Amino acid sequence: MKKGIHPEDYRLVAFRDMSNGHTFFTKSTVNTKETEVIDGVEYPLFKIEISNTSHPFYTGKVKLVDTAGRVDKFMSRYGKHMDKRKK
C-alpha cells in the first residue's frame, strides 16, 4: 500500500438505519453534522437508508423501500403511456 494517501482521523461513528432504527458503530472518517448521545457518550451520527438489518438480501423478506418517491415519479411520467397500451 502507498504511504501517506490514507486518512488518519478515524473515529467511532454511529450509523443509523432510517428504515428500522437500528444503530451500529464503526470507525469512519465520514463528515457528519449531527451527534447522538448513546450510553452517556456523544458520537457523530450518520443516517443511512438501508443496512444489513433491513436489506432484503440479508433479511430474506421482500420489501419495497421508496423513500424518494421514485415509483410515484415513474408513474407520473410514464403512466399515460402505459394506459394507452392497455386500450
C-alpha positions, 0 to 999 in steps of 0.5 A: 500500500502507498504511504501517506494517501490514507486518512488518519482521523478515524473515529467511532461513528454511529450509523443509523438505519432510517428504515428500522432504527437500528444503530451500529458503530464503526470507525469512519472518517465520514463528515457528519453534522449531527451527534447522538448521545448513546450510553452517556457518550456523544458520537457523530451520527450518520443516517443511512437508508438501508443496512444489513438489518433491513436489506432484503438480501440479508433479511430474506423478506421482500420489501419495497423501500421508496423513500424518494418517491421514485415509483410515484415519479415513474408513474407520473411520467410514464403512466399515460403511456402505459394506459394507452397500451392497455386500450 
